[in-house]
């Protein structure tokens, strides 16, 4: 084993200190919100809550769980995330697989058009809303799912990954009488688990975090998603004071203010929990999937 030089040792020390500093910055808001959500109203009002809960209580979590609006928004978000992720990954993979074949006619033109489309946005909020309205998708989840059913960036990643699969495997399948779909499902997809897992998680997180589109296109209260629900919780504590023109302490009493902070923290953590629980199980696929899928263009 090669012995590190003094400069390399110094670099490692500085690098470790820097990374530890970054970790602390990233974890502090989460730990702070956990402490607030578990603290009593009097401790929050006194400003004693920082990283350690004071007067530990679960009343905020009980209020969130018992709230029918939160339960409905959570259910809607779970179903929407599952359907949106499945459709986007399925459509994107089946679109990218033919583009990975060099004998596909018009392949270069299609790729040029795809890359060209990435340079522009969605065309503006009003044109998009009118388009969604004319297609009778307003107040349905299809307004959130169908416009992004094929993600161009993911198409490029999948295409690059598929190109690295040895053609001899597919030729062997053809010799055994397998069709295109059989080869794709039984040979290509099992070999693509790392990139599928990585992009599935990224897609699911994006769907789980959907806010603005849901706020615009799905106005019904019974179809509300979690991010819109969280926004309502925030606005409920901010808007009254702004309308009355007084300081926050005059707009609502101290007990309501403390309870509101704890409630927001509890809602935030309940929203983050599913993603935090799933991430450790797919983390091992991240680097393998993204690095392999980005070697070739």
C-alpha positions in Angstrom: 0.0 0.0 0.0 1.4 3.3 -1.1 2.1 5.8 1.7 0.4 9.2 1.3 2.5 12.3 1.1 2.1 15.2 3.4 0.2 17.2 0.8 -2.2 14.3 0.2 -2.7 13.9 4.0 -3.4 17.6 4.3 -5.8 17.5 1.4 -7.7 14.6 3.0 -8.0 16.5 6.3 -9.2 19.6 4.6 -11.6 17.6 2.4 -13.0 15.7 5.4 -13.6 19.0 7.4 -15.3 20.6 4.4 -17.6 17.6 3.8 -18.4 17.4 7.5 -19.3 21.1 7.4 -21.6 20.5 4.4 -23.3 17.6 6.2 -24.0 19.8 9.2 -25.5 22.5 7.1 -27.8 20.0 5.3 -28.8 18.2 8.5 -29.4 21.2 10.7 -32.8 22.2 9.3 -34.1 18.6 9.4 -33.0 18.1 13.0 -34.3 21.5 14.0 -37.8 20.7 12.5 -37.8 17.3 14.3 -37.0 19.1 17.6 -39.8 21.7 17.0 -42.4 19.0 16.1 -41.7 17.1 19.4 -41.5 20.2 21.7 -44.2 21.7 23.8 -45.8 25.1 23.0 -44.2 26.8 25.9 -40.7 25.7 24.9 -41.3 26.9 21.3 -42.5 30.3 22.5 -39.5 30.7 24.8 -37.1 30.1 21.9 -35.3 27.3 23.7 -35.9 24.7 20.9 -32.8 24.4 18.7 -31.5 20.9 18.1 -32.9 19.1 21.2 -36.7 18.8 21.9 -38.0 20.5 25.0 -41.0 19.2 26.8 -41.4 16.3 24.5 -45.0 15.7 23.2 -46.5 13.9 20.2 -49.6 16.1 20.1 -48.6 17.7 16.7 -48.2 14.3 15.0 -51.5 13.2 16.5 -53.2 16.3 15.1 -51.7 15.7 11.6 -52.6 12.0 11.6 -56.2 12.7 12.7 -56.6 15.4 10.1 -58.8 13.9 7.3 -57.5 16.5 4.8 -53.9 15.3 5.4 -54.9 11.7 5.1 -56.7 12.4 1.9 -53.8 14.4 0.5 -51.3 11.7 1.5 -53.4 9.0 -0.2 -53.8 11.1 -3.4 -50.0 11.8 -3.5 -49.1 8.1 -3.1 -51.5 7.0 -5.9 -50.4 9.9 -8.2 -46.7 9.2 -7.6 -47.1 5.5 -8.3 -49.0 6.0 -11.5 -46.9 8.9 -12.7 -43.6 7.1 -12.1 -44.8 3.9 -13.8 -46.1 5.7 -16.9 -43.1 7.9 -17.3 -40.5 5.2 -16.8 -42.4 2.7 -19.1 -43.0 5.3 -21.8 -39.4 6.6 -21.6 -37.8 3.1 -21.8 -39.9 2.0 -24.7 -39.1 5.2 -26.5 -35.4 5.0 -25.8 -34.8 1.4 -26.7 -35.4 1.8 -30.5 -33.2 4.9 -30.5 -30.3 2.8 -29.2 -30.3 0.8 -32.5 -28.0 2.1 -35.1 -30.1 0.7 -38.0 -33.2 2.7 -37.0 -34.1 5.0 -39.9 -34.3 8.7 -38.9 -32.5 8.0 -35.6 -30.2 11.1 -35.9 -33.1 13.4 -36.8 -35.2 12.2 -33.9 -32.3 12.7 -31.5 -31.7 16.2 -32.9 -35.3 17.1 -32.4 -35.3 15.8 -28.8 -32.2 17.7 -27.9 -33.6 20.8 -29.6 -36.8 20.6 -27.6 -34.8 20.6 -24.4 -33.7 24.2 -25.1 -37.2 25.5 -24.7 -39.6 25.6 -21.8 -43.2 24.5 -21.9 -44.4 27.4 -24.0 -45.8 29.5 -21.1 -48.4 28.9 -18.4 -51.4 30.3 -20.3 -50.9 28.4 -23.5 -50.4 25.2 -21.5 -53.5 25.8 -19.4 -55.6 26.4 -22.5 -54.2 23.2 -24.0 -55.0 21.2 -20.9 -58.5 22.8 -20.8 -59.2 22.0 -24.4 -58.3 18.4 -23.8 -60.7 18.3 -20.9 -58.0 17.3 -18.4 -58.4 20.2 -15.9 -59.1 18.9 -12.4 -57.7 15.5 -13.3 -54.3 14.0 -12.5 -53.8 13.4 -16.2 -53.0 17.1 -16.5 -50.0 16.4 -14.4 -49.1 13.0 -15.8 -49.4 13.1 -19.6 -47.4 16.3 -20.4 -44.4 14.7 -18.8 -45.0 11.1 -19.8 -41.7 11.0 -21.7 -38.7 12.8 -20.1 -36.1 13.7 -22.7 -33.2 13.7 -20.4 -34.1 10.2 -19.2 -34.5 9.1 -22.8 -30.9 10.0 -23.4 -29.7 8.2 -20.3 -31.7 5.1 -21.1 -30.5 5.2 -24.7 -26.9 5.4 -23.6 -27.3 2.5 -21.3 -29.0 0.3 -23.8 -26.2 0.9 -26.3 -23.8 -0.7 -23.9 -25.6 -4.0 -23.7 -23.8 -6.5 -26.0 -25.6 -7.1 -29.2 -24.6 -10.8 -29.0 -27.1 -11.3 -26.2 -30.0 -10.0 -28.4 -28.8 -12.0 -31.4 -28.8 -15.1 -29.2 -32.4 -14.4 -28.3 -33.4 -14.0 -31.9 -31.7 -17.3 -32.7 -33.9 -18.9 -30.0 -37.0 -17.4 -31.6 -37.5 -14.5 -29.3 -39.3 -11.5 -30.6 -38.5 -7.8 -30.0 -40.8 -7.5 -26.9 -39.5 -10.8 -25.5 -35.9 -9.6 -25.9 -36.7 -6.3 -24.4 -38.5 -7.7 -21.3 -36.5 -10.8 -20.6 -33.0 -9.7 -21.6 -32.7 -5.9 -21.7 -34.7 -4.9 -18.7 -33.1 -7.3 -16.2 -29.7 -6.0 -17.3 -30.9 -2.4 -16.8 -31.9 -2.6 -13.1 -29.3 -0.1 -11.9 -30.4 2.7 -14.3 -34.1 1.9 -13.9 -33.8 2.0 -10.1 -31.9 5.3 -10.2 -34.3 7.1 -12.6 -37.3 5.6 -11.0 -36.4 7.2 -7.7 -35.6 10.5 -9.3 -39.0 10.4 -11.1 -40.8 9.4 -8.0 -39.3 12.2 -5.9 -40.2 14.7 -8.6 -43.8 13.4 -8.7 -44.0 13.4 -4.9 -42.8 17.1 -4.8 -45.3 18.3 -7.5 -46.7 21.6 -6.3 -47.3 24.4 -8.8 -48.8 22.2 -11.6 -51.1 20.6 -9.0 -52.1 24.0 -7.6 -53.0 25.3 -11.1 -54.5 22.2 -12.8 -56.1 20.3 -9.9 -58.2 22.8 -7.8 -60.6 20.4 -6.2 -60.1 20.0 -2.4 -60.7 16.3 -2.5 -57.9 15.8 -5.1 -55.4 18.0 -3.3 -51.8 16.7 -3.2 -49.5 16.9 -0.2 -47.4 19.8 -1.3 -50.5 21.9 -1.9 -51.8 20.9 1.6 -48.5 22.0 3.1 -48.8 25.3 1.3 -52.3 25.7 2.8 -50.9 25.1 6.3 -48.2 27.8 5.7 -50.7 30.3 4.3 -53.1 29.7 7.2 -50.4 31.1 9.6 -49.1 33.9 7.4 -52.0 35.4 5.5 -54.1 36.6 8.4 -51.3 38.7 9.9 -50.6 40.2 6.5 -54.2 41.1 6.0 -54.6 42.7 9.4 -51.4 44.7 8.9 -50.2 44.0 12.5 -47.2 42.1 13.8 -47.6 38.3 14.0 -48.0 38.4 17.8 -51.1 40.7 17.4 -52.6 38.6 14.6 -52.8 35.3 16.6 -52.2 34.5 20.2 -48.9 32.9 21.3 -50.5 29.4 21.8 -51.8 29.3 18.2 -48.5 30.5 16.9 -46.5 27.8 18.7 -49.0 25.1 17.8 -48.8 26.3 14.2 -45.0 26.0 14.1 -45.1 22.5 15.6 -47.9 21.5 13.2 -46.0 22.7 10.2 -42.9 20.8 11.3 -44.9 17.6 11.9 -46.5 17.9 8.5 -43.1 18.5 6.8 -41.6 15.4 8.4 -44.6 13.2 7.6 -44.2 14.3 4.0 -40.5 13.6 3.9 -40.7 10.3 5.7 -41.7 8.1 2.7 -38.8 9.3 0.6 -36.3 9.0 3.4 -37.5 5.5 4.1 -37.2 4.3 0.5 -33.9 5.9 -0.4 -31.6 3.5 1.6 -32.9 0.5 -0.3 -32.1 1.9 -3.7 -29.0 4.0 -2.9 -26.7 1.2 -4.1 -28.0 1.6 -7.6 -27.4 5.3 -7.9 -23.8 5.6 -8.9 -23.9 2.4 -11.0 -26.9 3.4 -12.9 -26.0 7.0 -13.6 -22.3 6.5 -14.3 -22.9 3.6 -16.7 -25.8 5.4 -18.4 -23.7 8.5 -19.1 -20.6 7.0 -20.6 -21.7 7.2 -24.2 -23.8 9.8 -25.9 
